[in-house]
Amino acid sequence: MLKEACVENFTNVPGVIERGAKRIELCDNLAVGGTTPSIGVIKIATEYCSDKDVSIIVILRPRGGDFVYSITEKAIMMRDLEEIIGLHSNGIAVGALTAADELDKPFLEEIAKLAIDNGIELVFHMAFDQIPEDKQKDALLWLKEIGFTRILTHGGPTENTIFDNAAHIAELAEISPDMTVMPGGGITKDNLADLEKVLAFTEVHGTRIV
């Protein structure tokens, strides 16, 4: 079981690694669900994780709120991605949607090309849960096609517990064996063992996962 700890800033990175996290999702501003950290934070955290042989994924998100981005916000995200690449982080967690809650395919293709050309892993974060369920299968397959390797999902509405959504997460995991479906949202070190009894998964995400 690979435990990915979602960490705000650098402060808690050493502690979660010491407690068993094997991958870090690095964010700022978790009060709004996480935004892109500063360049200094990314640099120091990436160097630290590299020394500890721990993978680091940096969230690429310019603000809280929805995942429908303006032209200017997209330009900011591409510039931030260039910086993340230059600092040798392992990957990014990103999500971009249209006003109709469908994938923003042209923008995601632009992100994917720059990331893949530079050896950066692509993760689609919990913006995936905003996509209507009847369109999620096609969305997952399309993301895989353009190079995404993992989807982070709560499996349904945030007001539901991860246990309520476990059946849908299992359905998503069956769509493509090459795409990792990683559950997150409300999973802690205290309820992880119970979740393993009802859902098969190899990776898990949380702010209190270790």
TORVEX-342566 format. One line per field, with one value per atom (N, C-alpha, C): residue in three letters; atom name; x, y, z. Coordinates in steps of 0.02 Angstrom, whole numbers, plus 32768, in hexadecimal, padded with zeros to 4 digits. Each point is the difference from the previous one (the first is absolute). Example, Ala and Ser with C-alpha at 12.3 -4.5 7.8 and 13.67 -1.06 7.14 Angstrom:
// TORVEX-342566
fimar = ALA,ALA,ALA,SER,SER,SER
torlo = N,CA,C,N,CA,C
xx = 8294,7FD3,802D,7FEE,802A,7FD9
yy = 7EE4,803B,803C,8035,803B,8037
zz = 8186,8000,8000,7FDC,8003,8025
//
This chain:
// TORVEX-342566
fimar = MET,MET,MET,LEU,LEU,LEU,LYS,LYS,LYS,GLU,GLU,GLU,ALA,ALA,ALA,CYS,CYS,CYS,VAL,VAL,VAL,GLU,GLU,GLU,ASN,ASN,ASN,PHE,PHE,PHE,THR,THR,THR,ASN,ASN,ASN,VAL,VAL,VAL,PRO,PRO,PRO,GLY,GLY,GLY,VAL,VAL,VAL,ILE,ILE,ILE,GLU,GLU,GLU,ARG,ARG,ARG,GLY,GLY,GLY,ALA,ALA,ALA,LYS,LYS,LYS,ARG,ARG,ARG,ILE,ILE,ILE,GLU,GLU,GLU,LEU,LEU,LEU,CYS,CYS,CYS,ASP,ASP,ASP,ASN,ASN,ASN,LEU,LEU,LEU,ALA,ALA,ALA,VAL,VAL,VAL,GLY,GLY,GLY,GLY,GLY,GLY,THR,THR,THR,THR,THR,THR,PRO,PRO,PRO,SER,SER,SER,ILE,ILE,ILE,GLY,GLY,GLY,VAL,VAL,VAL,ILE,ILE,ILE,LYS,LYS,LYS,ILE,ILE,ILE,ALA,ALA,ALA,THR,THR,THR,GLU,GLU,GLU,TYR,TYR,TYR,CYS,CYS,CYS,SER,SER,SER,ASP,ASP,ASP,LYS,LYS,LYS,ASP,ASP,ASP,VAL,VAL,VAL,SER,SER,SER,ILE,ILE,ILE,ILE,ILE,ILE,VAL,VAL,VAL,ILE,ILE,ILE,LEU,LEU,LEU,ARG,ARG,ARG,PRO,PRO,PRO,ARG,ARG,ARG,GLY,GLY,GLY,GLY,GLY,GLY,ASP,ASP,ASP,PHE,PHE,PHE,VAL,VAL,VAL,TYR,TYR,TYR,SER,SER,SER,ILE,ILE,ILE,THR,THR,THR,GLU,GLU,GLU,LYS,LYS,LYS,ALA,ALA,ALA,ILE,ILE,ILE,MET,MET,MET,MET,MET,MET,ARG,ARG,ARG,ASP,ASP,ASP,LEU,LEU,LEU,GLU,GLU,GLU,GLU,GLU,GLU,ILE,ILE,ILE,ILE,ILE,ILE,GLY,GLY,GLY,LEU,LEU,LEU,HIS,HIS,HIS,SER,SER,SER,ASN,ASN,ASN,GLY,GLY,GLY,ILE,ILE,ILE,ALA,ALA,ALA,VAL,VAL,VAL,GLY,GLY,GLY,ALA,ALA,ALA,LEU,LEU,LEU,THR,THR,THR,ALA,ALA,ALA,ALA,ALA,ALA,ASP,ASP,ASP,GLU,GLU,GLU,LEU,LEU,LEU,ASP,ASP,ASP,LYS,LYS,LYS,PRO,PRO,PRO,PHE,PHE,PHE,LEU,LEU,LEU,GLU,GLU,GLU,GLU,GLU,GLU,ILE,ILE,ILE,ALA,ALA,ALA,LYS,LYS,LYS,LEU,LEU,LEU,ALA,ALA,ALA,ILE,ILE,ILE,ASP,ASP,ASP,ASN,ASN,ASN,GLY,GLY,GLY,ILE,ILE,ILE,GLU,GLU,GLU,LEU,LEU,LEU,VAL,VAL,VAL,PHE,PHE,PHE,HIS,HIS,HIS,MET,MET,MET,ALA,ALA,ALA,PHE,PHE,PHE,ASP,ASP,ASP,GLN,GLN,GLN,ILE,ILE,ILE,PRO,PRO,PRO,GLU,GLU,GLU,ASP,ASP,ASP,LYS,LYS,LYS,GLN,GLN,GLN,LYS,LYS,LYS,ASP,ASP,ASP,ALA,ALA,ALA,LEU,LEU,LEU,LEU,LEU,LEU,TRP,TRP,TRP,LEU,LEU,LEU,LYS,LYS,LYS,GLU,GLU,GLU,ILE,ILE,ILE,GLY,GLY,GLY,PHE,PHE,PHE,THR,THR,THR,ARG,ARG,ARG,ILE,ILE,ILE,LEU,LEU,LEU,THR,THR,THR,HIS,HIS,HIS,GLY,GLY,GLY,GLY,GLY,GLY,PRO,PRO,PRO,THR,THR,THR,GLU,GLU,GLU,ASN,ASN,ASN,THR,THR,THR,ILE,ILE,ILE,PHE,PHE,PHE,ASP,ASP,ASP,ASN,ASN,ASN,ALA,ALA,ALA,ALA,ALA,ALA,HIS,HIS,HIS,ILE,ILE,ILE,ALA,ALA,ALA,GLU,GLU,GLU,LEU,LEU,LEU,ALA,ALA,ALA,GLU,GLU,GLU,ILE,ILE,ILE,SER,SER,SER,PRO,PRO,PRO,ASP,ASP,ASP,MET,MET,MET,THR,THR,THR,VAL,VAL,VAL,MET,MET,MET,PRO,PRO,PRO,GLY,GLY,GLY,GLY,GLY,GLY,GLY,GLY,GLY,ILE,ILE,ILE,THR,THR,THR,LYS,LYS,LYS,ASP,ASP,ASP,ASN,ASN,ASN,LEU,LEU,LEU,ALA,ALA,ALA,ASP,ASP,ASP,LEU,LEU,LEU,GLU,GLU,GLU,LYS,LYS,LYS,VAL,VAL,VAL,LEU,LEU,LEU,ALA,ALA,ALA,PHE,PHE,PHE,THR,THR,THR,GLU,GLU,GLU,VAL,VAL,VAL,HIS,HIS,HIS,GLY,GLY,GLY,THR,THR,THR,ARG,ARG,ARG,ILE,ILE,ILE,VAL,VAL,VAL
torlo = N,CA,C,N,CA,C,N,CA,C,N,CA,C,N,CA,C,N,CA,C,N,CA,C,N,CA,C,N,CA,C,N,CA,C,N,CA,C,N,CA,C,N,CA,C,N,CA,C,N,CA,C,N,CA,C,N,CA,C,N,CA,C,N,CA,C,N,CA,C,N,CA,C,N,CA,C,N,CA,C,N,CA,C,N,CA,C,N,CA,C,N,CA,C,N,CA,C,N,CA,C,N,CA,C,N,CA,C,N,CA,C,N,CA,C,N,CA,C,N,CA,C,N,CA,C,N,CA,C,N,CA,C,N,CA,C,N,CA,C,N,CA,C,N,CA,C,N,CA,C,N,CA,C,N,CA,C,N,CA,C,N,CA,C,N,CA,C,N,CA,C,N,CA,C,N,CA,C,N,CA,C,N,CA,C,N,CA,C,N,CA,C,N,CA,C,N,CA,C,N,CA,C,N,CA,C,N,CA,C,N,CA,C,N,CA,C,N,CA,C,N,CA,C,N,CA,C,N,CA,C,N,CA,C,N,CA,C,N,CA,C,N,CA,C,N,CA,C,N,CA,C,N,CA,C,N,CA,C,N,CA,C,N,CA,C,N,CA,C,N,CA,C,N,CA,C,N,CA,C,N,CA,C,N,CA,C,N,CA,C,N,CA,C,N,CA,C,N,CA,C,N,CA,C,N,CA,C,N,CA,C,N,CA,C,N,CA,C,N,CA,C,N,CA,C,N,CA,C,N,CA,C,N,CA,C,N,CA,C,N,CA,C,N,CA,C,N,CA,C,N,CA,C,N,CA,C,N,CA,C,N,CA,C,N,CA,C,N,CA,C,N,CA,C,N,CA,C,N,CA,C,N,CA,C,N,CA,C,N,CA,C,N,CA,C,N,CA,C,N,CA,C,N,CA,C,N,CA,C,N,CA,C,N,CA,C,N,CA,C,N,CA,C,N,CA,C,N,CA,C,N,CA,C,N,CA,C,N,CA,C,N,CA,C,N,CA,C,N,CA,C,N,CA,C,N,CA,C,N,CA,C,N,CA,C,N,CA,C,N,CA,C,N,CA,C,N,CA,C,N,CA,C,N,CA,C,N,CA,C,N,CA,C,N,CA,C,N,CA,C,N,CA,C,N,CA,C,N,CA,C,N,CA,C,N,CA,C,N,CA,C,N,CA,C,N,CA,C,N,CA,C,N,CA,C,N,CA,C,N,CA,C,N,CA,C,N,CA,C,N,CA,C,N,CA,C,N,CA,C,N,CA,C,N,CA,C,N,CA,C,N,CA,C,N,CA,C,N,CA,C,N,CA,C,N,CA,C,N,CA,C,N,CA,C,N,CA,C,N,CA,C,N,CA,C,N,CA,C,N,CA,C,N,CA,C,N,CA,C,N,CA,C,N,CA,C,N,CA,C,N,CA,C,N,CA,C,N,CA,C,N,CA,C,N,CA,C,N,CA,C,N,CA,C,N,CA,C,N,CA,C,N,CA,C,N,CA,C,N,CA,C,N,CA,C,N,CA,C,N,CA,C,N,CA,C,N,CA,C,N,CA,C,N,CA,C,N,CA,C,N,CA,C,N,CA,C,N,CA,C,N,CA,C,N,CA,C,N,CA,C,N,CA,C,N,CA,C,N,CA,C,N,CA,C
xx = 802A,7FD6,802C,7FFC,8025,7FD5,801A,7FDB,801A,7FD3,8011,7FE4,802C,7FEB,7FF8,7FC5,7FF4,8018,8030,8023,7FFE,7FF0,8000,8044,801E,8041,8034,803B,8035,7FFF,7FE0,8007,7FF6,7FCC,7FEF,801F,8026,801D,802D,8031,802C,7FD9,7FCE,7FDB,7FD8,7FDE,7FD7,802C,803A,802F,8019,8010,8018,7FCA,7FC0,7FC9,7FEA,8021,7FF2,7FE5,7FF7,7FE9,8036,7FEC,8030,7FF6,7FCE,7FF8,7FDF,8015,7FE5,7FD9,7FC3,7FE0,8008,8026,8012,7FCF,7FE3,7FCE,800F,7FDD,7FF9,7FB4,7FED,7FBB,7FCD,800A,7FD2,7FB9,7FF8,7FBD,7FD2,801C,7FD7,800C,801C,800B,8044,802C,8045,800B,8036,8016,804B,801A,8047,802B,8031,802C,8031,8024,8033,803A,8027,803B,8031,800A,802E,7FEA,7FC0,7FE5,800A,7FEF,8008,8049,802D,8048,8019,7FF2,8019,7FE0,7FBE,7FDD,8017,800A,8017,8045,802D,8044,7FFE,7FD5,7FFC,7FE5,7FCA,7FE2,8030,8025,8032,8033,8018,8031,7FE4,7FBD,7FE0,7FE4,800B,7FE5,7FB4,7FE1,7FB7,7FE9,7FCE,7FE6,7FD9,8000,7FDB,7FD6,7FC1,7FD0,7FEB,8005,7FEF,7FBC,7FD4,7FBF,8008,7FDF,8001,7FBA,7FF6,7FBE,8009,7FEB,8011,7FD6,7FC7,7FD2,7FD0,7FDB,7FCA,7FC3,7FCA,7FC3,7FF9,7FE1,7FF3,803E,7FF8,8038,7FF9,7FDA,7FF7,802D,8034,8035,7FFD,8010,8002,8041,8004,803D,803D,7FF7,8038,8014,7FCE,8010,8024,7FEC,8022,8049,800B,8045,8029,7FE2,8022,8011,7FD2,800B,8038,8002,8035,8044,8002,803F,8015,7FD0,8011,8019,7FE2,8016,8049,8011,8046,802F,7FEC,802A,8004,7FC8,7FFF,802E,7FFE,802C,8049,800F,8045,801A,7FD3,8014,8001,7FF0,8007,7FD1,7FC5,7FCD,7FEB,7FE2,7FEF,7FC1,7FD1,7FC2,7FD5,7FC7,7FCF,7FBB,7FD8,7FBA,7FD8,7FD8,7FDD,7FBB,7FD4,7FBD,7FE7,7FDE,7FE4,7FC0,7FCB,7FBF,7FE2,7FCD,7FD8,7FC7,7FDB,7FC6,7FCB,8002,7FD0,801A,8035,801E,8019,801B,8023,8049,802A,8048,800E,802D,8018,8038,7FEC,8030,8039,7FF3,8038,8035,7FEA,8030,8024,7FDC,8020,8032,7FF2,8030,8040,7FF8,8039,802B,7FDF,8024,8023,7FDC,801C,803E,7FFD,8039,803F,7FF9,8039,801A,7FD2,8015,8023,7FE0,801C,8042,8005,803F,803A,7FEE,8034,8000,7FE1,8003,7FD9,7FCB,7FD8,7FC1,7FF4,7FC5,7FC1,7FC9,7FC2,7FCB,7FE4,7FCB,7FC4,7FC5,7FC3,7FE2,7FFB,7FE9,7FB4,7FE6,7FB9,7FD0,8019,7FD2,7FDB,801C,7FE0,7FBA,7FF7,7FBF,7FCA,8012,7FCF,7FE2,8021,7FE8,7FC3,7FC9,7FC6,8014,7FE3,8015,7FF9,7FCE,7FF7,8034,8029,8036,8045,8003,8041,8028,7FE0,8025,8025,7FDD,8020,8037,7FF4,8032,803F,7FF7,803A,8028,7FDE,8022,8025,7FE2,8020,803E,7FFC,8039,803A,7FEF,8034,8020,7FD7,8018,8033,7FF7,802E,803B,8001,803C,7FF7,7FC3,7FF5,8006,8020,800B,7FD7,7FE2,7FDD,7FC7,7FCB,7FC8,7FF5,7FFB,7FEF,7FB5,7FDC,7FB8,7FE3,7FCC,7FD8,7FC7,7FF6,7FCF,7FB9,7FF5,7FBC,7FFD,7FC4,7FF8,802A,801B,802B,7FDA,7FBD,7FDA,7FF8,800D,8001,8043,7FFF,8040,8021,8040,8024,7FE2,7FE3,7FE1,7FBF,7FDB,7FC4,8012,803A,8014,802B,800E,802F,7FED,7FC0,7FEA,8010,7FF6,800E,804B,8028,8048,8017,7FE2,8011,7FEE,7FC7,7FEC,8032,8017,8031,8041,8014,803F,7FFF,7FC5,7FFA,8002,7FFA,7FFB,8040,8038,8041,8034,801D,8032,8040,800B,803D,7FF9,7FC4,7FF4,7FF6,8029,7FF8,7FC8,7FD0,7FCA,800F,8011,8016,7FCA,7FE5,7FCC,801D,7FD8,8014,7FC3,800A,7FC9,7FE1,8014,7FE4,8020,8038,8024,8037,8004,8033,8022,8036,8023,7FD2,7FCB,7FD3,7FCA,7FEB,7FCB,8019,8042,801C,7FF5,800B,7FF9,7FB8,7FCF,7FBA,7FF0,801F,7FF3,801D,8039,801F,7FD4,7FD3,7FD3,7FC9,7FF1,7FC9,8016,8040,8018,8048,800D,8044,8024,803A,8027,8048,802D,8048,801F,7FDC,8019,7FC7,8012,7FCC,801B,7FD2,8012,7FDC,8022,7FDE,802D,7FE1,8027,8012,7FDD,800D,8009,8022,8006,8037,802E,8034,8003
yy = 7FC4,803C,803E,8027,803F,8037,8021,8035,8044,8026,8043,8033,8026,8032,8043,801D,8044,8031,8029,802B,8048,802C,8047,801E,8021,801E,7FCA,8014,7FCF,7FE6,8026,7FF5,7FB8,7FDF,7FBD,7FC8,8011,7FCD,7FD0,8018,7FD0,7FD0,8019,7FD7,7FC9,8010,7FCC,7FCB,8015,7FCE,7FD2,801D,7FD7,7FCE,8013,7FD4,7FD0,8001,7FCC,8016,8041,8016,7FF3,7FE2,7FF1,802D,802B,8034,803C,803A,803F,8023,8016,8032,8043,802B,8040,8036,8023,8034,803D,8034,8039,8008,8023,8016,7FC7,7FCE,7FC7,8014,803A,8017,8006,800A,8004,7FC3,7FCC,7FC2,7FFA,8031,7FFD,802A,8026,8028,7FF6,8018,7FF8,8023,7FDD,801F,8030,8025,802D,7FD9,8021,7FE1,7FE9,8029,7FEE,7FC1,7FFB,7FC5,7FC2,8007,7FC6,7FEA,8030,7FF0,7FDA,801B,7FE2,7FBC,7FFC,7FC0,7FCB,8013,7FD0,7FE6,802C,7FEB,7FD1,8010,7FD7,7FBB,7FFF,7FC0,7FD5,8020,7FDC,7FDF,8024,7FE4,7FC4,8001,7FCB,7FC9,8005,7FD0,7FFB,803A,8005,802A,7FE8,8024,803E,8034,803D,8017,800B,8018,8046,8030,8045,8011,801C,8013,803D,7FFE,8037,801D,8033,801E,8048,8031,8045,8021,7FE0,801E,7FCA,8011,7FD4,800B,7FDE,8008,7FCA,8013,7FCE,7FF1,7FD5,7FEB,8017,8036,801F,803D,7FFD,8033,8030,803F,8033,7FF9,8025,7FFF,8015,8033,8018,7FCB,7FE0,7FCC,7FC5,7FF0,7FC9,8013,803E,8017,7FFC,8011,7FFA,7FB8,7FD3,7FB9,7FE4,8014,7FE8,801A,803E,801D,7FDC,7FF1,7FDB,7FBA,7FE1,7FBE,8001,8034,8007,8002,8025,8005,7FBC,7FDD,7FBE,7FD0,8002,7FD6,8010,8041,8015,7FED,7FF5,7FEE,7FB4,7FDB,7FB7,7FDB,801C,7FDA,7FC4,7FCE,7FC3,8007,8029,8005,803A,8006,8033,7FE0,801E,7FEE,803C,7FF4,8037,7FEA,8030,7FF3,803F,7FF8,803A,7FEA,8026,7FEE,803A,7FF0,8034,8014,8033,8016,7FC9,7FD0,7FC8,7FC4,800B,7FCB,7FC5,8010,7FCE,8013,7FD2,800D,803A,802D,8035,7FE1,7FDE,7FD6,8028,8038,8024,8015,8019,8016,7FC4,7FCB,7FC5,7FE1,8002,7FE8,802B,8041,802D,7FF0,7FF7,7FED,7FBE,7FCF,7FBC,8000,8025,8000,801B,8039,801E,7FD2,7FE3,7FD5,7FC1,7FDD,7FC1,800A,8036,800F,800A,800F,800D,7FCD,7FC6,7FCA,800A,8029,8010,7FD5,7FDF,7FD5,802B,7FE7,8025,7FDD,8025,7FE8,802F,7FE4,802A,7FFE,803B,8002,7FFC,8011,7FF3,802D,8029,8020,7FCA,7FC4,7FC9,7FF3,800B,7FF2,8031,8037,8030,7FEA,7FD1,7FE7,7FD3,8008,7FD4,7FB7,7FD6,7FBA,7FDC,8013,7FDD,8013,8032,8015,7FF0,7FE3,7FF4,7FCA,7FCC,7FCB,801B,8026,801D,8030,8026,8030,7FDB,7FCB,7FDA,7FE3,7FE3,7FE3,8034,803B,8036,8019,8007,8017,7FCE,7FC0,7FCD,8006,800D,8004,8038,8038,8038,7FFE,7FCD,7FF8,8005,800B,7FFF,7FB9,7FF8,7FBD,7FF2,8034,7FF7,8033,7FE9,802C,7FFD,803A,8005,800E,7FD7,8008,7FEF,8024,7FF0,7FD1,7FF9,7FD1,8019,803E,801B,8041,8016,8040,8003,803B,8007,7FF6,800A,7FF5,7FB6,7FD5,7FB8,7FEC,7FCC,7FE6,7FD7,7FF3,7FD6,7FBA,7FEA,7FBE,7FFF,8038,8006,7FFA,8019,8004,7FC6,7FD0,7FCB,7FD8,7FF2,7FD8,8023,8042,8024,8004,8008,7FFF,7FBE,7FC9,7FBE,7FFB,801D,8000,8026,8039,8028,7FD8,7FDD,7FDB,7FC8,7FE8,7FC9,8017,8041,8019,7FF5,800F,7FF8,7FEA,7FC5,7FE8,8029,8028,8028,8044,8011,803F,7FF3,801D,7FF8,802D,7FE3,8026,8002,803B,8007,8022,7FDE,801F,8034,8034,8035,8026,8025,8028,7FDD,8012,7FE3,7FBE,7FEE,7FC3,8013,7FDD,800E,7FBF,8006,7FC5,7FD6,801F,7FDD,7FD8,8016,7FDA,7FDB,8004,7FE1,7FB4,7FE0,7FB7,7FEC,8027,7FF1,8008,8033,800A,7FC7,7FE7,7FC8,7FC1,7FFB,7FC6,8004,803C,8008,8018,8012,801A,7FEB,7FE6,7FEC,803B,8013,8036,7FF9,801E,7FF9,8042,8037,8042,8026,802B,8025,8045,8031,8047,801E,802C,8023,8030,802F,802F,7FE1,7FCA,7FDF,7FB4,7FF0,7FBA,7FDC,8025,7FE2,8023
zz = 8000,8000,8000,7FCB,7FFD,801E,8031,8022,7FE7,7FE1,7FE8,8031,801E,8031,7FDD,8007,7FE7,8035,7FEE,8031,7FE9,8030,7FF3,8011,7FCE,800A,800E,8019,800D,8047,802C,8049,8014,7FE4,8017,7FD6,7FCD,7FD4,8026,8027,8023,802D,8023,802F,7FDE,7FC9,7FE0,7FDE,7FE8,7FE4,8037,8039,8038,8016,7FF9,8016,7FC9,7FC6,7FCF,7FBD,7FF4,7FBE,7FCC,7FC8,7FCA,7FC4,8004,7FCD,8020,7FEA,801A,7FC8,8010,7FD5,8023,7FE0,801E,7FEA,8032,7FF3,802B,7FF0,802E,800B,8034,8009,7FFE,802A,8002,8015,801D,8014,7FC4,7FC5,7FC3,7FD3,801D,7FD9,7FE1,800C,7FE7,7FC3,8001,7FC6,7FF7,7FC8,7FF1,8034,801C,8032,7FDE,8029,7FE5,7FE3,7FD6,7FE2,8036,8033,8036,8024,800E,8022,7FD5,7FBF,7FD3,7FFD,7FFB,7FFA,803D,803B,803E,800B,7FF5,800B,7FCE,7FC2,7FCD,8011,8014,8013,803D,8030,803C,7FEF,7FD8,7FEE,7FD7,7FD4,7FD8,802D,8032,802F,8027,800B,8027,7FD3,7FBE,7FD0,8003,8005,8002,7FC5,7FDD,7FC6,8016,7FD6,8010,7FC4,800E,7FCE,8016,7FD3,8011,7FE1,8028,7FE5,7FD3,7FC7,7FD0,7FFF,8029,8008,8017,7FD8,8010,8036,8010,8031,8019,8035,8015,7FD5,8012,7FD9,7FCA,7FC9,7FCC,7FD7,7FCE,7FD7,7FB8,7FF8,7FBE,7FFE,7FD7,8003,7FC4,800F,7FCC,7FD8,7FCA,7FD7,802A,8028,802A,8034,801F,8031,7FE0,7FC3,7FDD,7FF1,7FEE,7FF4,8040,8038,8041,800E,7FF4,800D,7FD4,7FC1,7FD5,8016,8017,801A,803F,802D,803C,7FEF,7FCD,7FEC,7FE8,7FDB,7FEA,803C,8034,803C,8024,8005,8021,7FDB,7FBE,7FD8,800E,8003,800C,8045,802F,8044,8009,7FCB,7FFF,8030,800A,8024,7FD6,8020,7FDB,7FD6,8017,7FDA,8018,7FDF,8013,8008,802C,8006,7FE6,7FCD,7FDF,7FEB,7FF8,7FE5,7FDF,7FC7,7FDD,7FDD,800B,7FE6,7FD9,7FD8,7FDF,802E,7FEC,8027,8004,7FD2,8000,8029,8026,8029,7FD6,7FC6,7FD7,7FFE,7FEA,7FFC,7FD1,8014,7FD4,7FD6,7FCC,7FDA,7FE0,7FDF,7FE1,8033,803A,8033,801F,800D,801D,7FD0,7FBF,7FCF,8001,8008,8004,803D,8039,803D,7FF7,7FE6,7FF9,7FD3,7FCA,7FD2,8022,8022,8021,8038,8026,8038,7FE6,7FD1,7FE8,7FDC,7FDA,7FDD,8031,803F,8032,8039,7FF3,8030,8041,7FFC,803B,8001,8039,8007,8005,7FE3,7FFF,802A,802F,802B,7FF9,7FF7,7FFE,8046,801F,8045,8006,803B,800F,7FDA,7FD2,7FD0,7FD9,7FFD,7FDE,801B,8041,801F,7FEA,7FE1,7FE6,7FBE,7FDE,7FC0,800D,7FDB,800A,7FFA,802A,8003,7FBC,7FD9,7FC0,7FCD,8010,7FD2,801B,803C,801F,7FDE,7FE7,7FDE,7FC3,7FD6,7FC5,8014,8036,8017,8017,8025,8018,7FC6,7FD0,7FC7,7FD6,7FFA,7FDA,8025,8041,8027,7FFB,8001,7FF8,7FBB,7FCE,7FBB,7FF7,8024,7FF7,8031,802C,8029,804B,8018,8049,801A,8039,801C,803E,801D,803F,8006,8021,8010,804C,801E,8047,8004,8025,8002,8044,8012,803B,7FEC,7FBF,7FE7,7FFE,8014,8001,8027,8012,8023,8040,800D,803B,8041,7FFE,803E,8010,7FCF,800E,801E,8028,8019,7FC9,8008,7FD0,7FFF,8036,8003,7FD7,8001,7FD6,7FB6,7FEE,7FBA,7FE9,802C,7FF1,7FC2,7FF7,7FC7,7FBE,7FFE,7FC2,7FF3,8034,7FF8,7FE2,8018,7FE6,7FB6,7FEC,7FB9,7FD6,8018,7FDC,7FF7,8034,7FFF,7FCC,7FEF,7FD1,7FB7,7FF4,7FBB,7FDA,801F,7FDE,8032,7FF7,8030,8000,7FCB,7FFC,8023,8016,8022,804A,802A,8049,8018,8022,801F,804B,8019,8045,8029,8033,8029,802F,800C,802E,8019,8034,801C,803B,803B,803D,8015,7FE0,8014,8030,8038,8032,8014,8025,801A,802C,801B,802E,7FDC,7FC4,7FDD,7FC3,7FF3,7FC4,7FFF,8037,8003,7FF1,8018,7FF2,7FB6,7FE0,7FB9,7FD7,8015,7FDC,8000,802F,8003,7FCC,7FE7,7FD0,7FBB,7FFA,7FC0,7FF5,7FC4,7FEE,7FE0,801B,7FE3,8016,7FDA,800F,8016,7FF6,8014,8021,802F,8024,8011,8006,8006,803B,8025,8035,8026,8023,8029,8043,8012,8041,7FF4,7FC9,7FEC,8027,801F,8029,8044
//
